Amino acid sequence: MRTATILHALPDEFRHTIVALDGNLACAERLKEHPRVRYVDPPRKGGLTYALRLGALVKSVGPDLLLTYNWGAIEAIPGARLRGFRRILHAEDGFGPEEASRQLRRRIWFRRRVLPLAKRVVVPSRVLLGHLEKTWRLPASQRVWIPNGIDVAHFAPGRADELRARWGAAHDERVIGTVARLRAEKGLDLLVRAFAEVAARPEGRRARLVLVGDGPEEAGLRGLARELGVEPRVVFAGPLADTRDAYRAFDLFVLSSRTEQMPISVVEAMACGLPLASTDVGDVRGMLAPENGPFVVTGREPSALAGAIAALLADDVLRREVGAANRARAEQEFPVGRMVSAYLDLYRSVLAAP
């Protein structure tokens, strides 16, 4: 999503070749109107020669600048260097479920050796910036921090009564919502368990939970909601091409992730004037307005998250005040123009490097 936003904003001097190493081109929908984007099939994955195949692909494309993203593309860095290509910018956005609780030692070892081969490594969160320095031991001259930004004019407070009605929410109900891929690292089992506790409290008797997104965990989450007796009040809304109206239809937003860095969904929810209940992951506590701090919980106990949700549900004035503070912070700290300018400067600096 961030890359699509940047590509649309870059000047005409840039054109782009995209290789989806996992074959997933779902985000191509966001670039269908872009006149300077093409797609190239990835090489066969796996094996001792995978990095060499990636290097051969880079050589055949012949870019001026190579952008690699996350652990899944890290082998393209040594592959490209073996082909004599040096203008490489690597981005790290966080960890998958296999590293949600701790980093794997073999990956730490590999990152320490491979990341210095890139000209720069860019991260969106201060937590990851700390890993670049202390865990992966990357020199300061190669570390870059650029926070994610969004279109705060588009993601703005408003109403979405039609969407609420589609979800079956009565006018006097409160909608607790999240926007996420339904994957294990998003911790949505915790959210469903917390909602079951909230639903049993006075504050939650007129509330429902809406999950916007799809993914491999959906069947299990449906089963959990059935097991906990809240299935009629949990809505699996599926994905939305534009999530703005989903935020506008929520009364509060919940992030229950096991691992995050700087989640765009949090910034979008803030910009739409929502209060948040959240697990204390990545940069989330520092991203939010100070007024939202009491509703960021440590640990993975459903009761802790349920308490934060219930406190926000119980006080309409508090929700409005916290939401307004989050909106102001999003406008001040996370406008898309600032992010795009920073990336454009970074691209040009790497292009100018020897």
Residue pairs with C-beta under 8 A, 6 or more apart in sequence:
1 27
1 30
1 264
2 124
2 148
2 264
2 339
3 27
3 67
3 69
4 27
4 30
4 31
5 149
5 150
5 151
5 336
5 339
5 340
6 339
6 340
6 343
7 14
7 16
7 31
7 34
7 37
8 31
8 34
9 336
9 340
10 340
10 344
10 347
11 344
12 36
14 36
14 347
15 36
15 37
15 38
16 34
16 36
16 37
16 38
17 37
17 38
17 39
17 40
17 61
17 63
18 28
18 31
18 37
18 38
18 39
18 40
19 39
19 40
19 41
19 42
19 57
19 61
20 39
20 42
21 42
21 45
21 72
21 73
22 42
22 72
23 42
25 39
28 39
29 241
31 37
40 57
40 61
42 57
43 50
43 53
43 54
43 56
43 57
44 50
44 53
50 75
50 79
51 75
51 76
51 78
51 79
51 82
52 79
52 82
53 79
54 75
54 76
54 79
54 80
55 76
55 78
55 79
55 80
55 81
55 82
55 83
55 85
56 79
56 83
58 66
58 76
58 79
58 80
58 83
58 85
59 80
59 83
59 85
64 87
64 351
65 87
65 88
65 89
65 347
65 350
65 351
66 76
66 80
66 85
66 87
66 88
66 89
67 89
67 90
67 91
68 74
68 76
68 77
68 88
68 89
68 90
68 91
68 118
69 90
69 91
69 93
70 91
70 92
70 93
70 94
71 96
71 107
74 90
74 110
74 111
74 114
74 115
75 114
77 88
77 90
77 114
77 115
77 117
77 118
78 114
78 117
80 88
81 88
81 117
86 119
86 353
86 354
87 119
87 350
87 351
87 353
88 117
88 118
88 119
88 350
89 118
89 119
89 120
89 121
89 122
89 346
89 347
89 350
90 115
90 118
90 120
90 121
90 122
91 121
91 122
91 123
92 121
92 122
92 123
92 128
92 131
92 132
93 123
93 124
93 128
93 261
94 125
94 128
94 259
94 260
94 261
94 282
95 103
95 185
95 259
96 185
96 259
97 183
97 184
97 185
97 258
97 259
98 104
99 107
99 259
100 184
100 185
100 258
100 259
101 258
101 259
103 131
103 135
108 135
108 136
111 136
112 136
112 137
115 121
115 132
115 136
115 138
115 142
116 138
116 139
116 142
118 142
119 142
119 350
119 353
120 142
120 143
120 144
120 346
120 349
120 350
121 132
121 138
121 142
121 143
121 144
122 144
122 145
122 146
122 343
122 346
123 129
123 131
123 132
123 143
123 144
123 145
123 146
123 261
124 145
124 146
124 147
124 148
124 261
124 262
125 145
125 147
125 261
125 262
125 282
125 283
126 145
126 283
126 286
127 261
127 282
127 283
128 261
129 143
129 145
132 138
132 143
133 140
133 143
144 346
146 339
146 342
146 343
146 346
147 262
147 333
147 334
147 339
148 262
148 264
148 267
148 334
148 339
149 267
149 334
149 335
149 336
149 337
149 338
149 339
149 340
150 264
150 267
150 268
150 271
150 330
150 334
150 335
150 336
151 336
152 271
152 330
152 331
152 334
152 335
152 336
154 244
155 244
155 247
155 267
155 268
155 271
155 272
155 330
156 271
156 272
156 273
156 327
157 248
157 272
157 273
157 323
157 327
158 244
158 245
158 248
158 272
159 248
160 245
160 246
160 248
160 249
161 249
163 245
163 246
163 248
163 249
164 175
164 249
167 175
167 208
167 210
167 235
167 237
167 249
168 208
168 235
169 175
169 208
169 249
170 206
172 206
173 206
173 207
173 208
174 206
174 207
174 208
174 251
174 252
174 313
175 207
175 208
175 210
175 249
175 250
175 251
176 195
176 198
176 207
176 208
176 209
176 210
176 250
176 251
176 252
176 254
176 309
176 313
177 209
177 210
177 211
177 212
177 246
177 247
177 249
177 250
177 251
177 252
177 253
177 254
178 188
178 191
178 210
178 211
178 212
178 213
178 253
178 254
178 255
178 256
178 265
179 212
179 213
179 243
179 246
179 247
179 253
179 265
179 268
179 269
180 186
180 188
180 211
180 212
180 213
180 215
180 255
180 257
180 265
181 213
181 214
181 215
182 188
182 211
182 213
182 214
182 215
182 216
182 217
182 218
182 221
183 215
183 216
183 217
184 216
184 217
184 258
185 257
185 258
185 259
186 215
186 217
186 256
186 257
186 258
187 256
187 257
187 258
187 279
187 300
188 211
188 217
188 221
188 256
189 217
189 220
189 221
189 224
190 256
190 279
190 300
190 302
190 305
191 209
191 211
191 254
191 256
191 305
192 209
192 221
192 224
192 225
192 228
192 230
192 234
193 224
193 228
193 302
194 254
194 256
194 302
194 303
194 305
194 306
194 309
195 204
195 207
195 209
195 230
195 233
195 234
195 306
195 309
196 225
196 228
196 229
196 230
196 302
197 302
197 303
197 306
198 204
198 207
198 306
198 309
198 310
198 313
199 205
199 207
199 230
199 233
201 306
201 310
203 310
203 311
203 313
203 314
204 309
204 310
204 313
207 233
207 313
208 233
208 234
208 235
209 230
209 233
209 234
209 235
210 234
210 235
210 237
210 246
210 249
210 250
211 221
211 234
211 235
211 236
211 237
212 237
212 238
212 239
212 240
212 243
212 246
213 237
213 238
213 239
214 238
214 239
218 236
221 234
221 236
222 231
222 234
222 236
225 231
225 234
237 246
240 246
243 265
243 268
244 268
244 272
247 253
247 268
247 269
247 272
247 274
248 272
250 269
250 274
251 274
251 313
251 319
252 274
252 275
252 276
252 277
252 309
252 312
252 313
252 319
253 265
253 266
253 269
253 274
253 275
253 276
253 277
254 276
254 277
254 278
254 305
254 309
255 263
255 265
255 266
255 276
255 277
255 278
255 279
255 281
255 284
256 278
256 279
256 305
257 263
257 279
257 281
258 279
258 281
258 300
259 281
259 282
260 281
260 282
260 284
261 282
261 283
262 282
262 283
262 287
263 282
263 284
266 276
266 278
266 284
266 287
266 288
267 287
267 330
267 334
269 276
269 326
270 276
270 287
270 288
270 289
270 326
270 327
270 329
270 330
270 334
271 326
271 327
271 330
271 331
271 334
272 327
273 323
273 324
273 326
273 327
274 323
274 326
275 292
275 295
275 312
275 318
275 319
275 322
275 323
275 326
276 288
276 292
276 295
276 296
276 322
276 326
277 295
277 296
277 297
277 305
277 308
277 309
277 312
278 284
278 285
278 288
278 295
278 296
278 297
278 308
279 296
279 297
279 298
279 300
279 305
280 296
280 297
280 298
284 296
285 293
285 296
287 329
287 333
287 334
288 296
288 326
288 329
289 322
289 325
289 326
289 328
289 329
290 325
291 321
291 322
291 325
291 326
292 322
292 325
292 326
294 308
294 311
295 308
295 311
295 312
295 322
296 308
297 304
297 305
297 307
297 308
298 304
311 318
312 318
312 319
312 322
313 319
